[in-house]
Amino acid sequence: MQRVPAELLDLSSESMISTADGALITSWNLAATAIYGWQPQEALGEALADLVGPYPDTAIEEVRNRGIWEGRIERRRRDRSTCTVRIRLARAAQADREWMEVSSPVETGHPAEIALAASEYRYRNLFGAVAASFWELDFSGVGALLREVREQGVTDIAAHLRATPTLIRAMMRATRIVDTNDRSIEMFGPGTKRDLITTPLDQYWPEASSADFAESILSAISGKPRHVAETRMRARDGREFDALFTVSFLPGTVGNGTLLVGFTDISDRVQATRQLGEASTRRKMLMDVPTIALSELAAPETSAVFKRLRAEGVTDLHAYIDAHPGFVDEVASSLHFTAVNDATVRLFGARSAEDLIGRSLTGLVQPGCDVLRRSIEGAYDRQPIFQSEIRMFKLDGAPVDTLFCRVSSPDPASGEAVIAQIDITEQVKARQEIERMRQQSAHASRITLLGQLSASIVHEISQPITAIAMHAAAAERLARAPEAQLEKLARITSQIGQNALRTGEIVERIRALAANREIPMVSLSMTDIVAETRLLLQQELTEKGIQVTLARDAVLPNVCGDRIQLQQVLANLMVNAIQAMDGTPEGKRRIDLSLRTKEGIVLLEVADTGPGLSAAFRAEPFQTFRTSKPDGLGIGLTICRSIAEAHGGRIEVRDRSHGGAAFTLALPAA
């Protein structure tokens, strides 16, 4: 015969016991434990006759002859009591030695017994239906251990238990689990009901919870009707959880009978309590921050107003406030301090927190305060955080600027908010002072720019005007000569006209720059720019005895720019070279011009044979208003650089290896 698994036998509400030829027990289900008291692991392998009593001889004879017998017999229980059971006993097969019995207690007809049976039925229904875990425990083994301790002369059981943790664990192992409900399987699983009942009790109690178990024993000894405590329990898979441990002690059951023990999983509650405690600790830590003014505001009236407005269909609080301008001040009067820290007390110049608790914001903010309005609108739109700068007023009316942050309660109906403020009065003053200085600097810059513009005009037109004056003097000498040289005089007067025209063009360019008008850029030949500029400066070059050389690449790309401005840059560089060679002996005065192209850049270099550049000049070659000439303005190179950068180019400065200075105008090819 194939043996039925124990888990299937446990599904039966009747006691099912199998034996080998009616002798040794081979299976024992949980219903048998409920009737007789022995756990499966205690009964298996034992002789049936020694445990609960033998089968009657007639039963044995019937089974051997007919294969089945049914009747009533009296049996022993683990607690030494007896019970009458109805048994159906059968042999599995003719050649099989496996006997199986199915038994159930016999109900009597006495009214008291019937009432007791009904009570037990209701108890069993309640036992299985409640959401808590219930265990029926046999404490008789604990009673035996306590008697041994007393026989050893121990009088203070409580102190002995607390000092002997091994005894507590032994008491756990001596306690038998008789029955559990389905909730116990969920709480202490995984496994079946049999798995839970057959697991020693001490496996469910972590070492750290031994003292809680001991306290329940002491409560029983002291005669208390029940014991309730919070403890930590362990499931069969090793996970631990918080539980509410409840024991009911009925008279006469401690140490002799069974006890009902309840466990309620309170992990969520303990976790919530722990989190609440941590939140309270964090709140206290925050409130103790000395540099941040923290306060709690409550306005239940405002919460009710918000609810009413939403019910009325108001979605745009900004428009509503525009139509009801007193709304912000009404909210300010309803907002009251409920808690403040020391930093808030100092911020508002109060003597203590009591000066602020219960006080509204009226008088502490400006009437119709725009920042408060925006915070209210954000709260109405359920924005949890609002931050801005705000000017508030101390209790004595003195203004104080703060960085204001409002954090609303997650519960929209609470009408509570936490306010964090940092005093930034000094920073605002510093910012205002910086702004005042910036405005003064901007004004000074405008004055300087005006001076630079005037100086630029003088500098730019000085060259053509000087040329006009020189040509006019030459024309006058020719006119006074005994023999008139009309062709030469005509050439000079033509140059006077060209310089006058150039003066007008320069003034027009400066006016365009001052008016921020766009100057058209066209494709230009740098060779033509060099030739035109040499012609403009020819008179001065001749008078100073300066030789000009030009070296150029065979092929040069054009550049994109303004002819007059590029002529002015080259003229400035050549005039600087002319003036730099005033101390150079005649015959050695030379300006070497070169036009080259490199990697898409057109390079125009102006090199002289003067004394070269000073260390101060090399350090800051474009410093404004610095000049080595008695009548110089010191803005020529600055203007040259500005024009070059406007054309997408640059000015480079260096000393020549054999004496003199070299200035290079670099422009991108068109």
C-alpha positions in Angstrom: 0.0 0.0 0.0 1.3 3.5 -0.9 1.3 5.6 2.3 -0.8 8.8 2.2 1.3 11.9 2.7 0.9 13.5 6.2 -0.1 16.8 4.7 -3.2 15.2 3.1 -4.1 13.5 6.4 -4.0 16.9 8.1 -6.8 18.1 5.9 -9.3 15.7 7.7 -11.2 17.0 10.6 -11.2 13.5 12.1 -8.4 11.7 13.8 -6.5 9.5 11.4 -3.9 7.0 12.8 -2.2 4.2 10.9 -0.3 1.3 12.5 1.6 -1.7 11.4 -0.7 -4.6 12.3 -2.3 -2.5 15.0 0.9 -2.1 16.9 3.5 0.6 16.0 2.1 4.0 14.9 3.1 4.9 11.3 1.1 8.1 10.8 -0.7 10.6 13.0 -2.5 13.7 11.8 -3.2 17.0 13.5 -6.8 16.0 14.4 -5.3 13.1 16.4 -3.2 15.7 18.2 -6.2 17.8 19.0 -8.0 14.8 20.6 -5.1 13.0 22.3 -2.5 15.8 22.9 0.6 14.1 21.5 2.4 15.8 18.6 3.1 13.7 15.4 6.8 13.6 16.1 6.1 12.2 19.6 3.6 9.6 18.4 5.3 8.2 15.4 7.1 4.9 16.1 5.4 4.4 19.5 3.2 1.5 20.3 -0.4 2.4 20.0 -1.4 0.4 23.1 1.2 2.1 25.3 0.2 5.6 24.1 -3.6 5.7 24.0 -4.6 2.1 24.8 -5.0 -1.2 22.9 -7.7 -2.2 20.5 -10.3 -4.6 21.9 -9.6 -8.3 21.0 -12.9 -8.4 19.1 -11.8 -5.5 17.0 -8.5 -7.2 16.1 -10.2 -10.5 15.3 -12.8 -8.7 13.0 -10.1 -6.8 11.1 -8.0 -9.9 10.5 -11.0 -11.9 9.4 -13.3 -9.4 7.7 -10.8 -6.5 7.1 -12.9 -3.9 9.0 -14.4 -3.1 12.5 -16.4 -0.2 13.9 -17.2 0.6 17.5 -16.6 2.7 20.6 -13.6 2.5 22.9 -12.2 4.5 25.8 -8.7 6.0 25.3 -6.1 7.9 27.2 -5.0 11.5 26.5 -1.6 13.1 27.1 -2.8 15.0 30.1 -3.9 11.6 31.7 -7.6 12.2 31.1 -9.7 9.7 29.2 -12.2 10.1 26.4 -14.6 7.9 24.4 -14.2 7.8 20.7 -16.0 6.2 17.8 -13.6 4.2 15.6 -13.7 2.8 12.2 -10.7 0.4 11.8 -9.7 -1.2 8.5 -6.9 -3.1 6.9 -5.6 -1.7 3.6 -5.4 -5.1 1.8 -5.3 -8.8 2.5 -1.6 -9.0 2.2 -0.9 -5.5 3.6 0.1 -5.0 7.3 -1.0 -1.3 7.3 -4.1 -0.6 9.5 -5.9 2.7 9.3 -8.3 4.1 11.9 -10.6 7.1 11.7 -11.9 8.3 15.0 -13.9 11.1 16.6 -15.0 11.9 20.1 -18.4 10.5 21.1 -20.9 13.3 22.0 -23.0 12.6 25.1 -26.5 13.7 25.6 -26.2 15.6 28.9 -27.3 19.2 28.5 -24.1 20.6 30.0 -22.0 18.6 27.7 -24.1 19.7 24.7 -23.7 23.3 25.8 -19.9 22.8 26.2 -19.7 21.3 22.7 -21.6 24.3 21.3 -19.3 26.6 23.1 -16.3 24.8 21.8 -17.7 25.0 18.3 -18.1 28.8 18.5 -14.7 29.1 20.0 -13.2 27.1 17.1 -15.0 29.3 14.6 -13.7 32.4 16.3 -10.2 30.8 16.6 -10.0 30.3 12.9 -11.8 33.5 11.7 -10.0 36.3 13.5 -7.2 38.3 11.8 -4.8 37.8 14.7 -2.5 34.7 15.0 -3.7 32.4 17.8 -1.8 29.6 19.2 -3.0 26.9 21.7 0.0 26.0 23.8 0.5 23.2 26.3 2.4 24.7 29.2 2.6 21.5 31.3 6.3 21.1 30.5 6.9 24.6 31.8 5.1 23.6 35.0 7.4 20.7 35.5 10.5 22.9 35.0 9.2 25.4 37.6 8.6 22.6 40.1 12.2 21.4 39.6 13.5 25.0 40.2 11.5 25.3 43.4 12.8 21.9 44.6 16.3 23.2 44.1 15.5 25.8 46.8 15.1 28.8 44.5 12.6 31.3 46.0 13.0 34.3 43.8 11.9 32.9 40.5 11.9 36.2 38.7 15.5 37.0 39.5 16.5 33.4 38.7 14.9 33.5 35.3 16.5 36.9 34.5 19.9 35.5 35.5 19.5 32.2 33.6 18.6 32.8 30.0 19.3 29.1 29.2 16.3 28.2 31.5 14.1 30.5 29.5 15.0 28.8 26.2 14.4 25.4 27.9 10.9 26.5 28.9 10.2 27.5 25.3 11.3 24.0 24.1 9.2 22.4 26.8 6.1 24.2 25.6 4.1 22.2 23.0 2.1 23.8 20.2 -1.2 22.1 20.1 -3.0 24.1 17.5 -2.9 27.3 15.4 -5.2 29.2 13.1 -4.8 30.1 9.4 -3.5 33.6 10.2 -0.6 32.0 12.0 0.5 30.3 8.8 0.4 33.7 7.0 2.4 35.4 9.8 4.9 32.7 10.7 5.2 30.8 7.4 6.1 29.6 4.9 4.8 26.1 5.4 1.8 24.2 6.4 -0.1 24.0 9.7 1.8 20.8 10.4 5.1 22.6 9.7 4.2 25.3 12.2 3.0 22.9 15.0 6.0 20.6 14.7 8.6 23.4 14.8 10.0 23.9 18.3 8.6 27.0 20.0 12.0 28.5 20.7 12.6 28.9 16.9 9.9 31.5 16.8 11.5 33.6 19.6 14.8 35.5 18.8 17.4 35.5 21.6 16.7 39.2 22.2 13.0 38.4 22.9 13.7 35.8 25.6 13.1 38.3 28.4 9.6 39.0 27.0 8.7 35.3 27.1 10.1 35.2 30.7 7.9 38.1 31.7 4.8 36.2 30.5 5.8 33.2 32.8 6.3 35.6 35.7 2.8 37.1 35.0 1.3 33.7 35.1 3.1 32.8 38.4 2.0 36.1 40.0 -1.6 35.3 39.3 -2.3 37.9 36.7 -5.3 37.1 34.4 -3.4 38.1 31.3 -0.1 39.4 29.9 0.3 41.9 27.1 3.6 43.1 25.7 5.3 44.2 22.5 8.0 41.9 21.3 10.0 40.7 18.3 9.1 37.3 16.7 10.7 35.2 14.1 9.0 33.4 11.2 10.1 30.0 9.9 12.1 31.7 7.0 14.1 33.7 9.5 12.5 37.1 9.0 11.8 39.0 12.2 8.8 41.3 12.8 7.3 43.4 15.6 4.3 41.8 17.3 1.8 42.4 20.1 2.0 39.3 22.4 -1.1 38.5 24.4 -1.6 35.6 26.9 -4.8 34.7 28.8 -4.3 32.7 32.0 -7.4 30.7 33.1 -7.4 29.4 36.7 -5.8 26.0 37.0 -4.2 26.1 33.5 -0.8 27.4 34.3 1.7 24.5 34.3 -1.1 22.0 33.9 -3.2 22.7 30.8 -3.3 24.7 27.6 -3.1 28.4 27.2 -4.4 30.6 24.4 -1.7 32.9 23.0 -2.3 35.7 20.5 0.1 37.5 18.2 -0.8 40.7 16.2 1.7 41.9 13.6 2.4 45.6 14.5 5.3 46.1 12.2 3.6 48.9 10.3 2.5 50.7 13.5 6.0 50.4 15.0 7.6 51.6 11.8 5.1 54.5 11.7 5.9 55.3 15.3 9.6 55.2 14.6 9.2 57.4 11.6 7.1 59.8 13.6 9.7 59.9 16.2 12.5 60.5 13.7 10.4 63.2 12.0 9.9 64.8 15.4 13.6 64.6 16.1 14.4 66.2 12.7 11.8 68.9 13.3 13.4 69.7 16.6 16.8 69.7 15.0 15.6 72.1 12.3 13.9 74.3 14.8 17.2 74.6 16.7 19.2 75.8 13.7 20.5 79.2 14.8 20.8 80.8 11.4 17.5 79.9 9.9 14.3 81.5 11.3 11.7 78.7 11.3 8.1 79.1 12.2 4.8 77.3 11.8 1.7 79.2 10.6 -1.9 78.0 10.8 -4.9 79.5 9.0 -7.8 77.1 9.2 -10.1 80.0 8.1 -8.1 80.4 4.9 -8.4 76.7 4.2 -12.2 77.0 4.6 -12.2 80.0 2.2 -10.1 78.0 -0.4 -12.6 75.2 -0.2 -15.5 77.6 -0.7 -13.8 79.3 -3.7 -13.1 76.0 -5.3 -16.7 74.9 -4.8 -17.7 78.2 -6.5 -15.6 77.3 -9.5 -12.8 79.8 -8.9 -9.7 78.5 -10.8 -7.7 81.8 -11.3 -7.0 83.2 -7.8 -4.9 86.0 -9.4 -7.9 87.3 -11.2 -10.1 86.9 -8.1 -7.6 88.9 -6.0 -7.6 91.6 -8.7 -11.3 91.9 -8.2 -11.1 91.6 -4.3 -7.9 93.7 -3.4 -8.5 93.2 0.3 -8.1 89.4 0.1 -4.4 89.4 0.7 -4.7 91.4 3.9 -7.6 89.2 5.1 -5.4 86.1 4.7 -2.5 87.9 6.5 -4.8 88.6 9.4 -5.8 84.9 9.6 -2.3 83.5 9.5 -1.1 83.0 13.1 2.2 81.8 14.4 1.9 78.4 16.2 5.6 77.7 16.7 8.8 79.7 16.3 12.5 79.0 17.0 15.0 81.4 18.6 16.2 82.6 15.2 12.6 83.8 14.4 12.4 85.6 17.8 15.6 87.4 16.9 14.5 88.2 13.4 11.4 90.0 14.5 13.1 91.6 17.5 10.8 89.9 20.0 11.7 89.2 23.6 10.6 85.6 23.6 8.5 83.2 21.6 5.4 84.1 23.5 5.5 87.6 21.9 4.9 85.9 18.5 2.8 82.8 19.2 -0.8 83.5 18.3 0.2 86.8 16.5 -1.0 87.3 12.9 1.1 88.6 10.0 -0.8 91.9 10.0 1.8 94.7 10.6 4.7 92.3 9.8 4.2 92.5 6.1 3.3 95.5 3.9 -0.4 95.9 3.2 -1.3 94.1 -0.1 2.2 92.5 0.0 3.0 91.2 -3.5 5.2 88.4 -2.3 2.6 87.2 0.2 0.0 87.4 -2.6 2.1 85.1 -4.9 2.7 82.7 -2.0 -1.1 82.5 -1.4 -1.8 82.0 -5.1 0.8 79.2 -5.2 -0.8 77.5 -2.1 -4.3 77.8 -3.8 -2.8 76.0 -6.9 -1.4 73.3 -4.4 2.2 74.2 -5.1 4.0 72.7 -2.1 6.9 75.2 -2.0 7.2 78.9 -2.7 10.4 81.0 -2.4 11.2 84.7 -2.9 12.8 87.7 -1.2 10.4 89.7 1.0 10.6 92.8 3.1 9.0 92.3 6.5 8.9 94.5 9.6 10.1 93.8 13.1 7.8 94.3 16.1 9.2 97.9 16.5 8.5 98.6 12.8 12.1 98.4 11.5 12.3 96.8 8.1 14.1 93.5 7.6 14.8 91.8 4.3 14.6 88.0 4.2 14.8 85.1 1.9 11.3 83.7 2.4 10.4 80.0 1.8 6.9 78.6 2.4 6.4 74.8 2.6 2.7 73.8 2.8 1.4 70.8 4.6 0.8 67.7 2.5 -2.8 67.7 3.8 -4.6 70.5 1.8 -7.3 70.7 4.4 -4.9 71.5 7.3 -4.2 75.1 6.4 -0.8 74.8 8.0 2.6 75.8 6.6 6.2 75.9 7.7 8.1 79.2 6.9 11.9 79.3 6.7 13.6 82.7 6.5 17.1 83.9 6.3 18.0 87.5 7.2 19.6 89.0 4.1 19.3 92.7 5.1 23.0 93.3 4.9 23.2 91.5 1.6 20.4 93.6 0.2 22.2 96.8 1.4 25.4 95.6 -0.2 23.6 94.8 -3.4 22.0 98.3 -3.5 25.4 99.9 -2.8 26.9 97.8 -5.7 24.1 99.0 -7.9 24.7 102.6 -6.9 28.4 102.2 -7.7 27.6 100.5 -11.0 25.4 103.4 -12.0 28.1 105.9 -11.0 30.6 103.8 -13.0 28.3 103.7 -16.0 28.0 107.5 -15.8 31.8 107.9 -15.6 32.1 105.5 -18.5 29.8 107.6 -20.6 31.8 110.7 -19.7 35.0 108.9 -20.6 33.5 107.6 -23.8 32.5 111.1 -24.7 36.0 112.3 -24.1 37.4 109.3 -26.2 35.0 110.1 -29.0 36.1 113.8 -29.0 39.7 112.7 -28.9 39.1 110.2 -31.7 37.6 112.9 -33.8 40.6 115.2 -33.2 43.0 112.3 -33.8 41.4 111.0 -36.9 41.1 114.4 -38.7 44.4 115.8 -37.6 46.3 113.9 -40.3 44.3 115.2 -43.3 44.0 118.7 -41.8 47.8 118.7 -41.3 48.2 117.6 -44.9 45.8 120.3 -46.1 47.9 122.9 -44.1 51.2 121.7 -45.6 49.8 121.6 -49.1 48.3 125.0 -48.7 51.7 126.4 -47.6 53.4 124.8 -50.5 50.7 126.2 -52.9 51.2 129.7 -51.4 55.0 129.5 -52.0 54.4 128.4 -55.6 52.0 131.2 -56.1 54.5 133.8 -54.9 57.3 132.4 -57.0 58.5 134.7 -59.9 57.7 132.0 -62.4 54.4 130.3 -61.9 54.5 126.5 -61.9 50.8 125.9 -62.7 51.1 122.1 -63.2 52.7 121.6 -59.8 50.3 124.0 -58.2 47.3 122.1 -59.7 48.6 118.9 -58.3 49.0 120.4 -54.8 45.5 121.9 -54.9 44.1 118.5 -56.0 45.8 116.9 -52.9 44.3 119.6 -50.7 40.9 118.7 -52.1 41.4 115.0 -51.5 42.4 115.6 -47.9 39.4 117.8 -47.4 37.2 115.1 -48.8 38.9 112.5 -46.6 38.3 114.7 -43.5 34.6 114.6 -44.4 34.5 110.9 -44.8 36.3 110.3 -41.5 33.8 112.6 -39.7 30.9 110.7 -41.4 32.4 107.3 -40.3 32.7 108.5 -36.7 29.1 109.8 -36.8 28.0 106.5 -38.1 29.8 104.7 -35.3 28.3 107.0 -32.7 24.8 106.6 -34.1 25.4 102.8 -34.2 24.6 102.8 -37.9 25.8 99.8 -40.0 28.8 100.6 -42.2 28.7 98.5 -45.5 31.5 96.0 -45.9 32.8 95.4 -49.5 35.5 93.3 -51.1 38.8 95.3 -51.1 42.3 94.9 -52.4 44.9 95.4 -49.6 47.4 96.4 -52.4 45.2 99.3 -53.3 44.8 100.3 -49.6 48.6 100.4 -49.3 49.0 102.5 -52.5 46.3 105.0 -51.5 47.6 105.4 -48.0 51.2 106.0 -49.3 49.9 108.7 -51.5 48.1 110.4 -48.6 51.3 110.4 -46.6 53.7 111.1 -49.4 54.3 114.7 -48.4 55.2 113.8 -44.8 57.3 110.9 -45.9 59.3 113.1 -48.3 59.9 115.9 -45.7 61.1 113.4 -43.1 63.4 111.7 -45.6 61.8 108.2 -45.1 62.2 105.5 -47.6 59.2 103.1 -48.0 59.6 99.5 -49.3 56.9 97.0 -50.2 57.3 93.2 -50.3 54.2 91.2 -51.4 53.1 87.8 -52.4 52.4 87.3 -56.1 48.8 86.4 -55.4 46.8 88.1 -52.6 43.1 87.5 -51.8 40.9 90.4 -51.1 39.5 91.3 -47.7 36.0 92.3 -46.8 35.9 95.7 -45.1 35.5 99.5 -45.1 38.0 101.3 -47.3 38.2 104.5 -45.2 38.6 102.6 -41.9 41.3 100.3 -43.2 43.2 103.3 -44.7 43.0 105.0 -41.3 44.5 101.9 -39.6 47.4 101.8 -42.0 47.8 105.6 -41.9 48.0 105.4 -38.0 50.6 102.7 -38.1 52.7 104.5 -40.7 52.5 107.8 -38.8 53.5 106.1 -35.6 56.5 104.6 -37.5 57.4 108.1 -38.9 57.3 109.7 -35.5 59.2 106.8 -33.9 62.2 107.4 -36.3 62.6 111.1 -35.4 65.8 110.2 -33.6 67.1 107.9 -36.3 69.8 109.5 -38.6 68.6 110.4 -42.1 69.5 107.8 -44.6 68.6 105.0 -42.1 64.9 106.0 -41.8 62.9 103.3 -43.6 59.4 101.8 -43.4 59.2 98.2 -44.6 55.7 97.2 -45.7 54.9 93.6 -46.5 51.7 91.9 -47.7 51.5 88.1 -47.2 48.8 85.5 -46.9 48.8 82.5 -44.5 46.1 80.0 -43.8 43.3 82.2 -45.1 44.6 85.3 -43.3 45.9 88.4 -45.1 48.9 89.9 -43.1 49.9 93.6 -43.6 53.1 94.4 -41.6 54.4 97.9 -41.0 58.0 97.8 -39.7 60.3 100.7 -38.9 64.0 101.2 -38.1 63.4 103.2 -34.9 64.5 102.4 -31.3 62.0 99.6 -30.8 59.4 99.1 -28.1 59.8 99.8 -24.3 59.1 97.0 -21.8 56.0 98.9 -20.5 54.6 99.2 -24.0 55.1 95.6 -24.7 53.2 94.7 -21.5 50.2 96.8 -22.4 50.4 97.9 -26.0 46.8 99.0 -26.3 46.5 101.1 -23.1 44.3 104.1 -23.7 45.7 107.7 -23.4 49.3 106.5 -23.1 51.7 108.3 -25.5 55.4 109.1 -25.8 54.8 112.1 -28.0 54.4 115.6 -26.5 51.3 116.3 -28.6 50.0 112.7 -28.8 46.6 111.6 -27.4 47.4 107.9 -26.8 44.3 106.5 -28.6 45.7 105.7 -32.0 46.5 102.0 -31.4 43.3 101.5 -29.4 41.3 102.8 -32.4 43.3 100.6 -34.8 42.5 97.5 -32.7 38.8 98.4 -32.5 38.6 98.7 -36.3 40.6 95.5 -36.8 38.3 93.6 -34.4 35.2 95.0 -36.1 36.6 93.5 -39.4 37.1 90.1 -37.7 40.9 90.7 -37.4 43.5 91.7 -34.9 46.7 93.8 -34.4 49.9 92.1 -33.4 53.0 94.0 -32.0 56.6 92.8 -31.8 60.2 94.1 -31.8 62.3 93.5 -34.9 65.4 91.4 -34.3 67.8 94.0 -35.9 66.2 97.0 -34.3 62.9 98.8 -34.7 59.2 97.8 -34.1 56.8 95.9 -36.3 53.0 96.1 -36.2 50.9 93.6 -38.2 47.2 93.9 -39.2 45.8 90.5 -39.7 42.4 90.2 -41.6 40.5 87.2 -42.8 40.4 86.7 -46.6 37.1 87.5 -48.3 
